[in-house]
Amino acid sequence: MRVHLRPAPVVARVPTVTALGRARPEKALARELDVVSFLAGAGAPVVPPSDLLPAGPHVRDGVTLSFWAYAEHEPDHVPTPATFAGMLAELHAALRTHPGGLPLLGPVLDEPLRLLDLLAGTVEPDVLARLREAHADLARRLDGVAATAQAVHGDAHPGNLLATPDGLRWNDFEECMAGPVGWDLACLLRTTRMDGRAAVRAYGADPGDPVLRTCLAARGLQGTLWVLVRALRFPERAGAARAALDAWLADPTGATR
């Protein structure tokens, strides 16, 4: 959840649904603040932490939050695939110099285990077993990517590249981690806001690359689990969550959404 603290140019970010899937949500916020502060210091186009309040993360009465600069932006702006690809390539180049210390595929390998536990009793036992088996299989397939891992955005879709008066700015690094750049490209392939395949090609990658396809399947599973857990907090979304689950059951490759 984001709250603009008007009239101050400050946004408070408070994990709500994501806090359900993270035993220590403040750790994810601390990683995000570290990575974005590093990028801002390197001159990368990002929405920075607030310089008017201590950015955090702060924990008060069990609620975790961080403070960010408010960025005026056009919410409906969608960059062209070529523009997005160029921005992503530049972001990856900047992230390549990050000193490290990020969990290897943590949001992909670790967090889904907690989500699966939360879903016990809310989906059919055979379906839950299939979800668990898919996660274990993908973890095996992703074994060995450490050699090509670097800091990545973690949620690199067009909605997280804001069109501000000062140009395009990256936002929302809450899922930043160490991983292959193919993870961010898989996020792009699954977007419905632009031609993701065209953007991946403009980046210089092959949408059919085996690592990218594995990342795509893992992204599809991850997204499905989060949609299901969101419905635990917001029961009115149960229908959409069931539709997402049915779509995954029909095609666990992540290619459809």
CYANA upper distance limits for C-alpha pairs under 8 A (distance plus 0.5 A):
  1 MET  CA     13 ARG  CA      6.25
  1 MET  CA     14 VAL  CA      5.62
  1 MET  CA     15 PRO  CA      6.54
  1 MET  CA     16 THR  CA      6.88
  2 ARG  CA     11 VAL  CA      6.89
  2 ARG  CA     12 ALA  CA      6.18
  2 ARG  CA     13 ARG  CA      5.12
  2 ARG  CA     14 VAL  CA      6.88
  3 VAL  CA     11 VAL  CA      5.93
  3 VAL  CA     12 ALA  CA      5.61
  3 VAL  CA     13 ARG  CA      7.01
  4 HIS  CA      8 ALA  CA      8.35
  4 HIS  CA      9 PRO  CA      7.94
  4 HIS  CA     10 VAL  CA      6.52
  4 HIS  CA     11 VAL  CA      4.93
  4 HIS  CA     12 ALA  CA      6.96
  4 HIS  CA     70 TYR  CA      7.70
  5 LEU  CA      9 PRO  CA      7.46
  5 LEU  CA     10 VAL  CA      6.06
  5 LEU  CA     11 VAL  CA      6.32
  5 LEU  CA     12 ALA  CA      7.55
  6 ARG  CA     10 VAL  CA      7.93
  9 PRO  CA     69 ALA  CA      6.51
  9 PRO  CA     70 TYR  CA      5.29
  9 PRO  CA     71 ALA  CA      8.32
 10 VAL  CA     50 SER  CA      6.88
 10 VAL  CA     52 LEU  CA      8.18
 10 VAL  CA     67 PHE  CA      7.02
 10 VAL  CA     68 TRP  CA      6.10
 10 VAL  CA     69 ALA  CA      5.36
 10 VAL  CA     70 TYR  CA      5.39
 11 VAL  CA     50 SER  CA      8.48
 11 VAL  CA     67 PHE  CA      6.16
 11 VAL  CA     68 TRP  CA      5.54
 11 VAL  CA     69 ALA  CA      6.59
 11 VAL  CA     70 TYR  CA      5.99
 12 ALA  CA     65 LEU  CA      6.99
 12 ALA  CA     66 SER  CA      6.24
 12 ALA  CA     67 PHE  CA      5.17
 12 ALA  CA     68 TRP  CA      6.88
 13 ARG  CA     65 LEU  CA      5.93
 13 ARG  CA     66 SER  CA      5.87
 13 ARG  CA     67 PHE  CA      6.79
 13 ARG  CA     68 TRP  CA      8.01
 14 VAL  CA     63 VAL  CA      7.97
 14 VAL  CA     64 THR  CA      6.50
 14 VAL  CA     65 LEU  CA      5.04
 14 VAL  CA     66 SER  CA      7.39
 15 PRO  CA     19 ALA  CA      5.88
 15 PRO  CA     25 PRO  CA      7.84
 15 PRO  CA     64 THR  CA      7.15
 15 PRO  CA     65 LEU  CA      7.41
 16 THR  CA     20 LEU  CA      7.65
 17 VAL  CA     21 GLY  CA      7.91
 17 VAL  CA    229 VAL  CA      8.03
 17 VAL  CA    230 ARG  CA      6.36
 17 VAL  CA    233 ARG  CA      7.59
 18 THR  CA     22 ARG  CA      7.09
 18 THR  CA     25 PRO  CA      8.17
 19 ALA  CA     23 ALA  CA      7.85
 19 ALA  CA     24 ARG  CA      8.27
 19 ALA  CA     25 PRO  CA      6.06
 20 LEU  CA    115 LEU  CA      8.44
 20 LEU  CA    229 VAL  CA      8.38
 21 GLY  CA    111 GLU  CA      6.69
 21 GLY  CA    112 PRO  CA      8.16
 21 GLY  CA    114 ARG  CA      6.30
 21 GLY  CA    115 LEU  CA      6.00
 22 ARG  CA    111 GLU  CA      7.08
 22 ARG  CA    114 ARG  CA      7.86
 24 ARG  CA     28 ALA  CA      8.01
 25 PRO  CA     29 LEU  CA      7.09
 25 PRO  CA     64 THR  CA      7.43
 26 GLU  CA     30 ALA  CA      6.55
 26 GLU  CA     57 PRO  CA      6.49
 26 GLU  CA     58 HIS  CA      7.97
 26 GLU  CA     59 VAL  CA      7.87
 26 GLU  CA     64 THR  CA      6.54
 26 GLU  CA     65 LEU  CA      8.19
 27 LYS  CA     31 ARG  CA      6.76
 28 ALA  CA     32 GLU  CA      6.72
 28 ALA  CA    174 GLU  CA      6.54
 28 ALA  CA    175 GLU  CA      7.65
 29 LEU  CA     33 LEU  CA      6.63
 29 LEU  CA     57 PRO  CA      6.57
 29 LEU  CA     65 LEU  CA      8.34
 29 LEU  CA     66 SER  CA      7.58
 29 LEU  CA    174 GLU  CA      6.65
 30 ALA  CA     34 ASP  CA      6.62
 30 ALA  CA     56 GLY  CA      7.94
 30 ALA  CA     57 PRO  CA      6.45
 31 ARG  CA     35 VAL  CA      6.65
 31 ARG  CA    102 LEU  CA      7.79
 31 ARG  CA    174 GLU  CA      8.04
 31 ARG  CA    176 CYS  CA      7.77
 32 GLU  CA     36 VAL  CA      6.55
 32 GLU  CA    172 ASP  CA      8.45
 32 GLU  CA    173 PHE  CA      5.80
 32 GLU  CA    174 GLU  CA      5.72
 32 GLU  CA    175 GLU  CA      8.01
 32 GLU  CA    176 CYS  CA      6.95
 33 LEU  CA     37 SER  CA      6.34
 33 LEU  CA     49 PRO  CA      7.30
 33 LEU  CA     55 ALA  CA      8.28
 33 LEU  CA     56 GLY  CA      8.46
 34 ASP  CA     38 PHE  CA      6.66
 35 VAL  CA     39 LEU  CA      6.73
 35 VAL  CA     98 HIS  CA      8.05
 35 VAL  CA    173 PHE  CA      8.28
 35 VAL  CA    176 CYS  CA      8.25
 36 VAL  CA     40 ALA  CA      6.48
 36 VAL  CA     46 VAL  CA      7.47
 36 VAL  CA     47 VAL  CA      8.36
 36 VAL  CA     48 PRO  CA      6.84
 36 VAL  CA     49 PRO  CA      7.93
 36 VAL  CA    173 PHE  CA      7.81
 37 SER  CA     41 GLY  CA      6.56
 37 SER  CA     48 PRO  CA      7.11
 37 SER  CA     49 PRO  CA      7.47
 38 PHE  CA     42 ALA  CA      6.82
 38 PHE  CA     98 HIS  CA      7.74
 39 LEU  CA     43 GLY  CA      6.87
 39 LEU  CA     44 ALA  CA      5.71
 39 LEU  CA     45 PRO  CA      8.28
 39 LEU  CA     46 VAL  CA      7.62
 39 LEU  CA     94 ALA  CA      7.46
 39 LEU  CA     95 LEU  CA      7.81
 40 ALA  CA     44 ALA  CA      5.91
 40 ALA  CA     45 PRO  CA      7.53
 40 ALA  CA     46 VAL  CA      6.78
 40 ALA  CA     48 PRO  CA      6.83
 42 ALA  CA     94 ALA  CA      8.07
 44 ALA  CA     91 LEU  CA      7.72
 44 ALA  CA     94 ALA  CA      7.59
 45 PRO  CA    168 LEU  CA      7.41
 45 PRO  CA    169 ARG  CA      5.36
 45 PRO  CA    170 TRP  CA      6.70
 46 VAL  CA    169 ARG  CA      5.14
 46 VAL  CA    170 TRP  CA      4.96
 46 VAL  CA    171 ASN  CA      6.59
 47 VAL  CA     68 TRP  CA      8.05
 47 VAL  CA     69 ALA  CA      7.11
 47 VAL  CA     70 TYR  CA      8.34
 47 VAL  CA     71 ALA  CA      7.30
 47 VAL  CA    169 ARG  CA      6.44
 47 VAL  CA    170 TRP  CA      6.65
 47 VAL  CA    171 ASN  CA      6.10
 48 PRO  CA     68 TRP  CA      6.71
 48 PRO  CA     69 ALA  CA      6.37
 49 PRO  CA     55 ALA  CA      6.38
 49 PRO  CA     67 PHE  CA      6.65
 49 PRO  CA     68 TRP  CA      4.57
 49 PRO  CA     69 ALA  CA      6.05
 50 SER  CA     54 PRO  CA      7.65
 50 SER  CA     55 ALA  CA      6.17
 50 SER  CA     67 PHE  CA      6.00
 50 SER  CA     68 TRP  CA      4.64
 50 SER  CA     69 ALA  CA      4.93
 51 ASP  CA     55 ALA  CA      7.80
 51 ASP  CA     68 TRP  CA      8.43
 51 ASP  CA     69 ALA  CA      7.79
 53 LEU  CA     67 PHE  CA      7.41
 54 PRO  CA     67 PHE  CA      7.73
 55 ALA  CA     66 SER  CA      5.92
 55 ALA  CA     67 PHE  CA      5.13
 55 ALA  CA     68 TRP  CA      7.15
 56 GLY  CA     65 LEU  CA      7.62
 56 GLY  CA     66 SER  CA      5.49
 56 GLY  CA     67 PHE  CA      7.18
 57 PRO  CA     64 THR  CA      7.28
 57 PRO  CA     65 LEU  CA      6.21
 57 PRO  CA     66 SER  CA      5.31
 57 PRO  CA     67 PHE  CA      8.39
 58 HIS  CA     64 THR  CA      6.09
 58 HIS  CA     65 LEU  CA      5.85
 58 HIS  CA     66 SER  CA      6.72
 59 VAL  CA     63 VAL  CA      5.91
 59 VAL  CA     64 THR  CA      4.91
 59 VAL  CA     65 LEU  CA      7.04
 60 ARG  CA     64 THR  CA      7.04
 71 ALA  CA    164 THR  CA      7.08
 72 GLU  CA    164 THR  CA      6.19
 72 GLU  CA    165 PRO  CA      7.60
 73 HIS  CA    162 LEU  CA      6.56
 73 HIS  CA    163 ALA  CA      5.66
 73 HIS  CA    164 THR  CA      4.79
 73 HIS  CA    165 PRO  CA      7.43
 74 GLU  CA    162 LEU  CA      7.59
 74 GLU  CA    163 ALA  CA      6.06
 74 GLU  CA    164 THR  CA      7.20
 75 PRO  CA    159 GLY  CA      8.35
 75 PRO  CA    162 LEU  CA      7.74
 75 PRO  CA    163 ALA  CA      8.05
 77 HIS  CA    162 LEU  CA      8.23
 77 HIS  CA    163 ALA  CA      6.92
 78 VAL  CA    158 PRO  CA      6.97
 78 VAL  CA    159 GLY  CA      8.31
 78 VAL  CA    193 ARG  CA      7.65
 78 VAL  CA    194 MET  CA      7.85
 79 PRO  CA     83 THR  CA      6.48
 79 PRO  CA     84 PHE  CA      6.43
 79 PRO  CA    158 PRO  CA      7.84
 80 THR  CA     84 PHE  CA      6.67
 80 THR  CA    194 MET  CA      8.02
 81 PRO  CA     85 ALA  CA      6.50
 81 PRO  CA    194 MET  CA      7.34
 81 PRO  CA    195 ASP  CA      7.02
 81 PRO  CA    196 GLY  CA      7.53
 81 PRO  CA    198 ALA  CA      6.55
 81 PRO  CA    199 ALA  CA      4.71
 81 PRO  CA    200 VAL  CA      8.48
 81 PRO  CA    202 ALA  CA      7.55
 82 ALA  CA     86 GLY  CA      6.66
 82 ALA  CA    198 ALA  CA      8.23
 82 ALA  CA    199 ALA  CA      6.30
 82 ALA  CA    202 ALA  CA      6.00
 82 ALA  CA    203 TYR  CA      8.03
 83 THR  CA     87 MET  CA      6.72
 84 PHE  CA     88 LEU  CA      6.59
 84 PHE  CA    158 PRO  CA      7.97
 84 PHE  CA    199 ALA  CA      7.27
 85 ALA  CA     89 ALA  CA      6.62
 85 ALA  CA    199 ALA  CA      5.85
 85 ALA  CA    200 VAL  CA      7.20
 85 ALA  CA    202 ALA  CA      6.30
 85 ALA  CA    203 TYR  CA      5.25
 86 GLY  CA     90 GLU  CA      6.75
 86 GLY  CA    202 ALA  CA      8.16
 86 GLY  CA    203 TYR  CA      6.98
 87 MET  CA     91 LEU  CA      6.62
 88 LEU  CA     92 HIS  CA      6.63
 88 LEU  CA    156 ALA  CA      8.47
 88 LEU  CA    203 TYR  CA      8.21
 89 ALA  CA     93 ALA  CA      6.74
 89 ALA  CA    203 TYR  CA      7.04
 90 GLU  CA     94 ALA  CA      6.84
 91 LEU  CA     95 LEU  CA      6.60
 92 HIS  CA     96 ARG  CA      6.48
 92 HIS  CA    151 ALA  CA      8.16
 92 HIS  CA    152 VAL  CA      7.12
 92 HIS  CA    181 VAL  CA      7.90
 93 ALA  CA     97 THR  CA      7.82
 94 ALA  CA     98 HIS  CA      7.89
 95 LEU  CA    150 GLN  CA      7.73
 95 LEU  CA    151 ALA  CA      5.94
 95 LEU  CA    152 VAL  CA      7.12
 96 ARG  CA    150 GLN  CA      6.36
 96 ARG  CA    151 ALA  CA      6.77
 98 HIS  CA    151 ALA  CA      7.20
100 GLY  CA    150 GLN  CA      8.30
100 GLY  CA    151 ALA  CA      7.60
100 GLY  CA    178 ALA  CA      8.30
102 LEU  CA    151 ALA  CA      7.63
102 LEU  CA    176 CYS  CA      8.26
102 LEU  CA    177 MET  CA      5.67
102 LEU  CA    178 ALA  CA      5.93
103 PRO  CA    177 MET  CA      6.05
103 PRO  CA    178 ALA  CA      6.26
104 LEU  CA    146 ALA  CA      7.75
104 LEU  CA    149 ALA  CA      8.11
104 LEU  CA    177 MET  CA      6.65
104 LEU  CA    178 ALA  CA      5.09
104 LEU  CA    179 GLY  CA      6.36
105 LEU  CA    109 LEU  CA      6.36
105 LEU  CA    110 ASP  CA      8.25
105 LEU  CA    177 MET  CA      6.41
105 LEU  CA    178 ALA  CA      6.32
105 LEU  CA    179 GLY  CA      5.98
106 GLY  CA    110 ASP  CA      5.61
106 GLY  CA    111 GLU  CA      7.12
106 GLY  CA    177 MET  CA      7.06
106 GLY  CA    178 ALA  CA      8.44
107 PRO  CA    111 GLU  CA      5.59
107 PRO  CA    112 PRO  CA      7.73
107 PRO  CA    175 GLU  CA      6.78
107 PRO  CA    177 MET  CA      7.93
108 VAL  CA    112 PRO  CA      7.04
108 VAL  CA    218 ALA  CA      7.47
108 VAL  CA    219 ARG  CA      8.07
108 VAL  CA    222 GLN  CA      7.18
109 LEU  CA    113 LEU  CA      7.83
109 LEU  CA    135 HIS  CA      8.22
109 LEU  CA    139 ALA  CA      6.86
110 ASP  CA    114 ARG  CA      7.78
111 GLU  CA    115 LEU  CA      6.94
112 PRO  CA    116 LEU  CA      6.49
112 PRO  CA    135 HIS  CA      8.25
112 PRO  CA    222 GLN  CA      6.98
112 PRO  CA    225 LEU  CA      7.52
113 LEU  CA    117 ASP  CA      6.92
114 ARG  CA    118 LEU  CA      6.84
115 LEU  CA    119 LEU  CA      6.82
115 LEU  CA    225 LEU  CA      6.96
115 LEU  CA    226 TRP  CA      7.78
115 LEU  CA    229 VAL  CA      7.31
116 LEU  CA    120 ALA  CA      7.10
116 LEU  CA    128 LEU  CA      7.88
116 LEU  CA    131 LEU  CA      8.31
116 LEU  CA    132 ARG  CA      7.63
116 LEU  CA    225 LEU  CA      7.78
118 LEU  CA    229 VAL  CA      7.77
119 LEU  CA    123 VAL  CA      6.95
119 LEU  CA    128 LEU  CA      8.17
119 LEU  CA    228 LEU  CA      8.09
119 LEU  CA    229 VAL  CA      7.35
120 ALA  CA    125 PRO  CA      8.14
120 ALA  CA    128 LEU  CA      7.64
121 GLY  CA    125 PRO  CA      7.93
123 VAL  CA    127 VAL  CA      7.09
123 VAL  CA    128 LEU  CA      6.77
124 GLU  CA    128 LEU  CA      6.68
125 PRO  CA    129 ALA  CA      6.61
126 ASP  CA    130 ARG  CA      6.73
127 VAL  CA    131 LEU  CA      6.74
128 LEU  CA    132 ARG  CA      6.69
129 ALA  CA    133 GLU  CA      6.61
130 ARG  CA    134 ALA  CA      6.62
131 LEU  CA    135 HIS  CA      6.77
131 LEU  CA    221 LEU  CA      8.28
132 ARG  CA    136 ALA  CA      6.77
133 GLU  CA    137 ASP  CA      6.61
134 ALA  CA    138 LEU  CA      6.62
134 ALA  CA    221 LEU  CA      8.43
135 HIS  CA    139 ALA  CA      6.61
135 HIS  CA    218 ALA  CA      8.01
135 HIS  CA    221 LEU  CA      8.01
136 ALA  CA    140 ARG  CA      6.88
137 ASP  CA    141 ARG  CA      6.78
138 LEU  CA    142 LEU  CA      6.54
138 LEU  CA    214 THR  CA      7.52
138 LEU  CA    217 ALA  CA      8.21
138 LEU  CA    218 ALA  CA      6.86
139 ALA  CA    143 ASP  CA      6.72
141 ARG  CA    214 THR  CA      7.53
142 LEU  CA    211 VAL  CA      8.34
142 LEU  CA    214 THR  CA      7.72
142 LEU  CA    215 CYS  CA      8.40
145 VAL  CA    149 ALA  CA      6.68
145 VAL  CA    179 GLY  CA      7.66
145 VAL  CA    180 PRO  CA      7.16
146 ALA  CA    179 GLY  CA      7.51
146 ALA  CA    180 PRO  CA      8.33
148 THR  CA    179 GLY  CA      7.82
148 THR  CA    180 PRO  CA      6.20
149 ALA  CA    178 ALA  CA      6.08
149 ALA  CA    179 GLY  CA      4.72
149 ALA  CA    180 PRO  CA      5.08
149 ALA  CA    181 VAL  CA      7.91
150 GLN  CA    177 MET  CA      8.46
150 GLN  CA    178 ALA  CA      5.44
150 GLN  CA    179 GLY  CA      5.96
150 GLN  CA    180 PRO  CA      6.82
150 GLN  CA    181 VAL  CA      7.90
151 ALA  CA    176 CYS  CA      7.46
151 ALA  CA    177 MET  CA      6.09
151 ALA  CA    178 ALA  CA      4.93
151 ALA  CA    179 GLY  CA      6.87
152 VAL  CA    176 CYS  CA      6.24
152 VAL  CA    177 MET  CA      6.29
152 VAL  CA    178 ALA  CA      6.52
152 VAL  CA    179 GLY  CA      6.81
152 VAL  CA    180 PRO  CA      7.91
152 VAL  CA    181 VAL  CA      6.87
152 VAL  CA    183 TRP  CA      8.33
152 VAL  CA    184 ASP  CA      7.33
153 HIS  CA    173 PHE  CA      6.20
153 HIS  CA    175 GLU  CA      7.31
153 HIS  CA    176 CYS  CA      5.25
153 HIS  CA    177 MET  CA      7.55
153 HIS  CA    184 ASP  CA      7.12
154 GLY  CA    173 PHE  CA      7.28
154 GLY  CA    174 GLU  CA      8.17
154 GLY  CA    175 GLU  CA      5.28
154 GLY  CA    176 CYS  CA      5.14
154 GLY  CA    177 MET  CA      6.86
154 GLY  CA    183 TRP  CA      7.46
154 GLY  CA    184 ASP  CA      6.42
154 GLY  CA    187 CYS  CA      8.40
155 ASP  CA    160 ASN  CA      8.11
155 ASP  CA    172 ASP  CA      8.17
155 ASP  CA    173 PHE  CA      7.56
155 ASP  CA    175 GLU  CA      6.79
155 ASP  CA    176 CYS  CA      8.05
155 ASP  CA    184 ASP  CA      7.02
155 ASP  CA    187 CYS  CA      6.72
156 ALA  CA    160 ASN  CA      7.00
156 ALA  CA    184 ASP  CA      5.80
156 ALA  CA    185 LEU  CA      8.01
156 ALA  CA    187 CYS  CA      6.26
156 ALA  CA    188 LEU  CA      6.81
157 HIS  CA    161 LEU  CA      7.83
157 HIS  CA    184 ASP  CA      8.48
157 HIS  CA    187 CYS  CA      6.43
157 HIS  CA    188 LEU  CA      5.76
157 HIS  CA    191 THR  CA      6.79
158 PRO  CA    162 LEU  CA      8.48
158 PRO  CA    188 LEU  CA      8.17
158 PRO  CA    191 THR  CA      8.03
158 PRO  CA    193 ARG  CA      7.35
158 PRO  CA    194 MET  CA      8.18
160 ASN  CA    170 TRP  CA      6.42
160 ASN  CA    171 ASN  CA      5.59
160 ASN  CA    172 ASP  CA      6.71
161 LEU  CA    168 LEU  CA      6.70
161 LEU  CA    169 ARG  CA      6.01
161 LEU  CA    170 TRP  CA      5.10
161 LEU  CA    171 ASN  CA      6.63
162 LEU  CA    168 LEU  CA      5.89
162 LEU  CA    169 ARG  CA      5.61
162 LEU  CA    170 TRP  CA      6.74
162 LEU  CA    171 ASN  CA      7.47
163 ALA  CA    167 GLY  CA      6.31
163 ALA  CA    168 LEU  CA      5.10
163 ALA  CA    169 ARG  CA      7.06
164 THR  CA    168 LEU  CA      6.36
164 THR  CA    169 ARG  CA      7.35
179 GLY  CA    183 TRP  CA      7.33
180 PRO  CA    184 ASP  CA      8.43
181 VAL  CA    185 LEU  CA      7.05
182 GLY  CA    186 ALA  CA      6.47
182 GLY  CA    211 VAL  CA      7.14
182 GLY  CA    212 LEU  CA      5.33
182 GLY  CA    215 CYS  CA      7.01
183 TRP  CA    187 CYS  CA      6.91
183 TRP  CA    212 LEU  CA      7.23
183 TRP  CA    215 CYS  CA      5.83
183 TRP  CA    216 LEU  CA      7.78
183 TRP  CA    219 ARG  CA      8.25
184 ASP  CA    188 LEU  CA      6.89
185 LEU  CA    189 LEU  CA      6.71
185 LEU  CA    200 VAL  CA      6.77
185 LEU  CA    212 LEU  CA      7.64
186 ALA  CA    190 ARG  CA      6.91
186 ALA  CA    212 LEU  CA      6.63
186 ALA  CA    213 ARG  CA      7.96
186 ALA  CA    215 CYS  CA      6.36
186 ALA  CA    216 LEU  CA      5.20
186 ALA  CA    219 ARG  CA      7.35
187 CYS  CA    191 THR  CA      7.16
187 CYS  CA    216 LEU  CA      7.73
187 CYS  CA    219 ARG  CA      7.27
188 LEU  CA    196 GLY  CA      5.76
188 LEU  CA    197 ARG  CA      8.36
188 LEU  CA    199 ALA  CA      8.05
188 LEU  CA    200 VAL  CA      7.82
189 LEU  CA    195 ASP  CA      8.30
189 LEU  CA    196 GLY  CA      4.89
189 LEU  CA    197 ARG  CA      6.27
189 LEU  CA    200 VAL  CA      7.76
189 LEU  CA    207 PRO  CA      8.44
189 LEU  CA    216 LEU  CA      8.03
189 LEU  CA    255 ALA  CA      8.32
190 ARG  CA    196 GLY  CA      7.36
190 ARG  CA    216 LEU  CA      8.15
190 ARG  CA    220 GLY  CA      8.41
190 ARG  CA    254 GLY  CA      7.96
190 ARG  CA    255 ALA  CA      7.45
190 ARG  CA    256 THR  CA      7.96
190 ARG  CA    257 ARG  CA      7.36
191 THR  CA    195 ASP  CA      8.27
191 THR  CA    196 GLY  CA      6.76
192 THR  CA    196 GLY  CA      8.32
195 ASP  CA    199 ALA  CA      6.94
196 GLY  CA    200 VAL  CA      6.66
197 ARG  CA    201 ARG  CA      6.72
197 ARG  CA    207 PRO  CA      6.87
198 ALA  CA    202 ALA  CA      6.61
199 ALA  CA    203 TYR  CA      6.66
200 VAL  CA    204 GLY  CA      7.08
200 VAL  CA    205 ALA  CA      6.14
200 VAL  CA    206 ASP  CA      7.46
200 VAL  CA    207 PRO  CA      6.94
201 ARG  CA    205 ALA  CA      5.71
201 ARG  CA    206 ASP  CA      6.59
201 ARG  CA    207 PRO  CA      7.54
205 ALA  CA    209 ASP  CA      8.21
207 PRO  CA    212 LEU  CA      7.29
207 PRO  CA    213 ARG  CA      7.90
208 GLY  CA    212 LEU  CA      7.44
208 GLY  CA    213 ARG  CA      6.80
209 ASP  CA    213 ARG  CA      6.62
210 PRO  CA    214 THR  CA      6.74
211 VAL  CA    215 CYS  CA      6.68
212 LEU  CA    216 LEU  CA      6.51
213 ARG  CA    217 ALA  CA      6.81
213 ARG  CA    253 THR  CA      8.14
214 THR  CA    218 ALA  CA      6.75
214 THR  CA    253 THR  CA      8.47
215 CYS  CA    219 ARG  CA      6.46
216 LEU  CA    220 GLY  CA      6.64
216 LEU  CA    253 THR  CA      7.31
216 LEU  CA    254 GLY  CA      5.88
216 LEU  CA    255 ALA  CA      7.50
217 ALA  CA    221 LEU  CA      6.81
217 ALA  CA    252 PRO  CA      6.81
217 ALA  CA    253 THR  CA      4.98
217 ALA  CA    254 GLY  CA      4.94
217 ALA  CA    255 ALA  CA      7.93
218 ALA  CA    222 GLN  CA      6.52
218 ALA  CA    254 GLY  CA      7.86
219 ARG  CA    223 GLY  CA      6.49
219 ARG  CA    254 GLY  CA      7.27
220 GLY  CA    224 THR  CA      6.69
220 GLY  CA    248 TRP  CA      7.77
220 GLY  CA    252 PRO  CA      7.51
220 GLY  CA    253 THR  CA      7.59
220 GLY  CA    254 GLY  CA      4.78
220 GLY  CA    255 ALA  CA      8.23
220 GLY  CA    257 ARG  CA      8.42
221 LEU  CA    225 LEU  CA      6.74
221 LEU  CA    248 TRP  CA      7.79
221 LEU  CA    252 PRO  CA      7.66
221 LEU  CA    254 GLY  CA      7.67
222 GLN  CA    226 TRP  CA      6.85
223 GLY  CA    227 VAL  CA      6.72
224 THR  CA    228 LEU  CA      6.78
224 THR  CA    241 ALA  CA      8.20
224 THR  CA    244 ALA  CA      6.59
224 THR  CA    245 LEU  CA      6.63
224 THR  CA    248 TRP  CA      7.57
225 LEU  CA    229 VAL  CA      6.70
226 TRP  CA    230 ARG  CA      6.48
227 VAL  CA    231 ALA  CA      6.98
227 VAL  CA    241 ALA  CA      6.03
227 VAL  CA    244 ALA  CA      7.87
228 LEU  CA    232 LEU  CA      7.43
228 LEU  CA    238 ALA  CA      8.06
228 LEU  CA    241 ALA  CA      5.65
228 LEU  CA    242 ARG  CA      7.98
228 LEU  CA    245 LEU  CA      8.13
229 VAL  CA    233 ARG  CA      7.61
230 ARG  CA    234 PHE  CA      6.61
230 ARG  CA    237 ARG  CA      8.15
231 ALA  CA    235 PRO  CA      5.47
231 ALA  CA    236 GLU  CA      7.57
231 ALA  CA    237 ARG  CA      5.65
231 ALA  CA    238 ALA  CA      5.65
231 ALA  CA    241 ALA  CA      6.94
232 LEU  CA    238 ALA  CA      8.37
234 PHE  CA    238 ALA  CA      8.11
237 ARG  CA    241 ALA  CA      6.68
238 ALA  CA    242 ARG  CA      6.62
239 GLY  CA    243 ALA  CA      6.78
240 ALA  CA    244 ALA  CA      6.73
241 ALA  CA    245 LEU  CA      6.72
242 ARG  CA    246 ASP  CA      6.60
243 ALA  CA    247 ALA  CA      6.63
244 ALA  CA    248 TRP  CA      6.76
244 ALA  CA    257 ARG  CA      8.05
245 LEU  CA    249 LEU  CA      6.65
246 ASP  CA    250 ALA  CA      6.66
247 ALA  CA    251 ASP  CA      6.67
247 ALA  CA    252 PRO  CA      8.46
247 ALA  CA    256 THR  CA      7.99
247 ALA  CA    257 ARG  CA      7.39
248 TRP  CA    252 PRO  CA      5.35
248 TRP  CA    253 THR  CA      8.40
248 TRP  CA    254 GLY  CA      7.66
248 TRP  CA    257 ARG  CA      8.44
251 ASP  CA    255 ALA  CA      7.83
251 ASP  CA    256 THR  CA      7.33
